[in-house]
Amino acid sequence: MNNALEHFERLLEFETDCWDVHEDLKSGKPDYVTLDVRSPEAYGAGHVPGAINLPHGRIVERNLAAFPAGVAFVVYCDGPHCNGADKAAVRLARLNRRVKKMIGGMVGWKWDGFELEYGSRNTSSAKAASPGMASPE
């Protein structure tokens, strides 16, 4: 197989971007839960609509129990200067959860001019996942 093709197909398997997440949310039928892995304070100051706040250091099986085993997650943090999304992806992968990183994070989201949502929504208070997802069981 062509090395470049293999490389870029592999990237797309584990990364998405702000535009694609926005389009999925706009459709009302994303097939994943969006996790904002920043601090609750950063999350409250503005986040991707429908995202659930779960700081990367708190990603443990107990905090994911509300989500069925097959659910995929898209994680993001502040942006390219932050590795919180990578840390979150590692934790989710170690727990055998499907995961992609939203490249660009909040910097990319704002750069693209997409709307923000404000307030609190975390795994302990969320009764439903991101728009289009079934409620956690």
C-alpha positions, 0 to 999 in steps of 0.5 A: 500500500502507498505509505502516504495513503496508509498514513492519512487513512490512519489519521482519519480513523482517529481524528476529526475536525471542527467542521465535521463535528459541527456538520454532525451536530447540525444534522442532529444525528452524530454517532458519538458523544462529544467530551470537553476534557478541559476544566469545569471553569473553561467548559462553563466559559464556552463549549461545543454545543451538547458536549459533556464535561469530563476533564481528562484526569477524571476519565475512568470506567466509573465515570463512563458507566452511563454510556454503553460499551460501544459508544464512540467519543470525540474529545477536545481541549483548548487547541493545538497548544494543549495535549489534554485531548491526547491524554483523554484519548489515551485513557479512553483507548485504555478502557477499550472505548472508541475515540477520536480527537477533534483537532483544533479544539476550542481554538479551531471551533471559535476560528471557524465561527461556530456557536458556543454553549454555556453552563454546566453539563457533566457526566454526573448531571447529564441524562442524555448524551450529545444531540442525536445520541441515545440517552446513556443506559 
